[in-house]
Amino acid sequence: MQGTITFMVMRSSLDPLEEARARIRLRHARAKPVAPTPKTIGTLSQRIARDRVPDKGPAIGRLKLIWAETVGAQIARVCEPEKIGSGGKGKGRVLTVQCIPAASTMIQHQSELIRQRVSVALGGDIAEIRIKQGPLTRQPAPKPVRTRRPLTADERAALEASVAKIEDRALRDAVLALGEAVLASDETPNLPDRA
């Protein structure tokens, strides 16, 4: 029997009806994908970051961190990066910035400069800047807390001596309170004593 291939067909030990049911169950069963364990801590951190920020990706997060240094303080005060999307058909990526309405004209005129700077900062292919008007979503920077120190006895005596010639009591108290506030703030140096 040259040229012929012989197949051995083994019958299943299962009931044909049970075998058909098992095939149907397997056809409709869906398994959960199993992700391989990461080989490095960097791979694991990228996977965690991707799960936390799925819509924006790592480029927009990095851009938000370096935004003020990239575009300058004046532009950073009035606009912020919102998202980086694809331009379609190999045109490069599109950066969408949110800016306050009063500054939209300035941002429009500066858009080429912004595009070039962001392209260099992110490594390359920002092809277009889209401007979206509206309020900024970032939280304003916290204002510095001014601390007050107590006045020394010499400072208090010099302050009271300098306001002693004021006859109106309300005016003298107001000037005394102003002097205490100025001397007690940490931002200004102590005033020299008058001789």
C-alpha positions as semicolon CSV with decimal commas, in nm:
position;residue;x (nm);y (nm);z (nm)
1;M;0,000;0,000;0,000
2;Q;0,235;0,261;-0,117
3;G;0,118;0,620;-0,141
4;T;-0,172;0,586;0,096
5;I;-0,178;0,719;0,446
6;T;-0,359;0,527;0,705
7;F;-0,524;0,705;0,997
8;M;-0,615;0,529;1,309
9;V;-0,936;0,658;1,451
10;M;-0,982;0,588;1,815
11;R;-1,324;0,601;1,957
12;S;-1,379;0,800;2,270
13;S;-1,470;0,616;2,578
14;L;-1,736;0,882;2,648
15;D;-2,090;0,860;2,547
16;P;-2,135;1,039;2,211
17;L;-2,407;1,257;2,360
18;E;-2,182;1,365;2,652
19;E;-1,898;1,430;2,410
20;A;-2,121;1,660;2,200
21;R;-2,230;1,848;2,514
22;A;-1,868;1,893;2,622
23;R;-1,774;2,032;2,280
24;I;-2,060;2,283;2,298
25;R;-1,954;2,392;2,647
26;L;-1,594;2,437;2,532
27;R;-1,705;2,634;2,229
28;H;-1,883;2,891;2,449
29;A;-1,644;2,894;2,741
30;R;-1,417;3,199;2,767
31;A;-1,097;3,197;2,962
32;K;-0,953;3,500;3,138
33;P;-0,627;3,622;2,987
34;V;-0,330;3,568;3,210
35;A;-0,067;3,839;3,206
36;P;0,287;3,713;3,239
37;T;0,471;3,814;3,552
38;P;0,692;4,119;3,495
39;K;1,063;4,055;3,477
40;T;1,171;4,395;3,610
41;I;1,037;4,650;3,854
42;G;1,021;4,904;3,569
43;T;0,786;4,684;3,371
44;L;0,566;4,640;3,677
45;S;0,556;5,015;3,744
46;Q;0,463;5,087;3,380
47;R;0,181;4,835;3,401
48;I;0,051;4,991;3,722
49;A;0,076;5,343;3,576
50;R;-0,105;5,231;3,261
51;D;-0,388;5,090;3,472
52;R;-0,415;5,410;3,678
53;V;-0,411;5,655;3,384
54;P;-0,547;5,465;3,086
55;D;-0,683;5,760;2,885
56;K;-0,395;6,001;2,908
57;G;-0,087;5,781;2,891
58;P;0,257;5,857;3,024
59;A;0,335;6,147;2,787
60;I;0,064;6,379;2,919
61;G;0,157;6,303;3,279
62;R;0,520;6,386;3,212
63;L;0,418;6,700;3,021
64;K;0,203;6,824;3,309
65;L;0,499;6,788;3,543
66;I;0,732;6,992;3,323
67;W;0,474;7,228;3,169
68;A;0,590;7,552;3,335
69;E;0,955;7,486;3,250
70;T;0,870;7,390;2,892
71;V;0,646;7,678;2,786
72;G;0,743;7,946;3,037
73;A;0,574;8,090;3,344
74;Q;0,357;8,343;3,156
75;I;0,194;8,081;2,932
76;A;0,172;7,824;3,212
77;R;-0,037;8,066;3,421
78;V;-0,310;8,089;3,158
79;C;-0,317;7,743;2,999
80;E;-0,247;7,380;3,076
81;P;-0,212;7,061;2,871
82;E;-0,526;6,850;2,861
83;K;-0,457;6,552;2,637
84;I;-0,237;6,419;2,362
85;G;-0,419;6,238;2,083
86;S;-0,339;6,107;1,740
87;G;-0,369;6,331;1,438
88;G;-0,476;6,048;1,211
89;K;-0,316;5,911;0,895
90;G;0,041;5,948;1,020
91;K;0,019;6,323;1,078
92;G;0,173;6,301;1,424
93;R;0,017;6,366;1,760
94;V;-0,216;6,652;1,856
95;L;-0,178;6,838;2,186
96;T;-0,498;6,986;2,325
97;V;-0,447;7,271;2,571
98;Q;-0,711;7,426;2,796
99;C;-0,676;7,801;2,836
100;I;-0,873;8,079;2,996
101;P;-1,084;8,266;2,737
102;A;-0,906;8,598;2,789
103;A;-0,574;8,443;2,687
104;S;-0,688;8,235;2,391
105;T;-0,567;8,487;2,132
106;M;-0,222;8,503;2,292
107;I;-0,203;8,122;2,303
108;Q;-0,312;8,106;1,936
109;H;-0,026;8,337;1,839
110;Q;0,220;8,140;2,053
111;S;0,096;7,797;1,936
112;E;0,390;7,729;1,704
113;L;0,638;7,812;1,979
114;I;0,447;7,590;2,222
115;R;0,437;7,309;1,966
116;Q;0,811;7,326;1,908
117;R;0,896;7,334;2,279
118;V;0,662;7,049;2,368
119;S;0,787;6,844;2,074
120;V;1,144;6,881;2,196
121;A;1,048;6,805;2,557
122;L;0,852;6,489;2,467
123;G;1,088;6,368;2,199
124;G;0,925;6,446;1,885
125;D;0,608;6,423;1,690
126;I;0,363;6,690;1,812
127;A;0,219;6,813;1,483
128;E;-0,063;7,039;1,595
129;I;-0,191;7,238;1,893
130;R;-0,565;7,258;1,956
131;I;-0,692;7,524;2,193
132;K;-0,992;7,465;2,415
133;Q;-1,132;7,757;2,615
134;G;-1,254;7,719;2,970
135;P;-1,146;7,734;3,331
136;L;-0,824;7,565;3,431
137;T;-0,862;7,239;3,621
138;R;-0,541;7,248;3,820
139;Q;-0,548;7,364;4,176
140;P;-0,392;7,703;4,239
141;A;-0,060;7,701;4,419
142;P;-0,104;7,735;4,793
143;K;-0,034;8,082;4,922
144;P;0,261;8,109;5,156
145;V;0,169;8,122;5,521
146;R;0,302;8,431;5,687
147;T;0,431;8,366;6,034
148;R;0,453;8,635;6,297
149;R;0,714;8,648;6,564
150;P;0,669;8,828;6,894
151;L;0,830;9,169;6,924
152;T;1,125;9,208;7,156
153;A;1,102;9,454;7,443
154;D;1,342;9,695;7,267
155;E;1,139;9,686;6,945
156;R;0,813;9,748;7,134
157;A;0,963;10,038;7,329
158;A;1,106;10,197;7,012
159;L;0,769;10,159;6,837
160;E;0,574;10,313;7,125
161;A;0,822;10,601;7,146
162;S;0,785;10,671;6,775
163;V;0,404;10,699;6,797
164;A;0,392;10,886;7,130
165;K;0,374;11,228;6,959
166;I;0,049;11,141;6,778
167;E;-0,235;11,319;6,966
168;D;-0,538;11,133;6,823
169;R;-0,574;10,809;7,022
170;A;-0,745;10,608;6,742
171;L;-0,482;10,712;6,490
172;R;-0,199;10,633;6,737
173;D;-0,345;10,283;6,802
174;A;-0,382;10,218;6,428
175;V;-0,023;10,324;6,354
176;L;0,100;10,116;6,651
177;A;-0,087;9,808;6,518
178;L;0,059;9,867;6,170
179;G;0,409;9,898;6,312
180;E;0,367;9,575;6,510
181;A;0,246;9,393;6,199
182;V;0,540;9,520;5,992
183;L;0,801;9,438;6,255
184;A;0,651;9,097;6,343
185;S;0,635;8,967;5,985
186;D;0,924;8,747;5,874
187;E;0,936;8,899;5,526
188;T;1,081;9,240;5,619
189;P;1,400;9,306;5,807
190;N;1,395;9,489;6,138
191;L;1,398;9,866;6,114
192;P;1,704;10,045;6,254
193;D;1,664;10,219;6,589
194;R;1,640;10,596;6,582
195;A;1,887;10,775;6,801
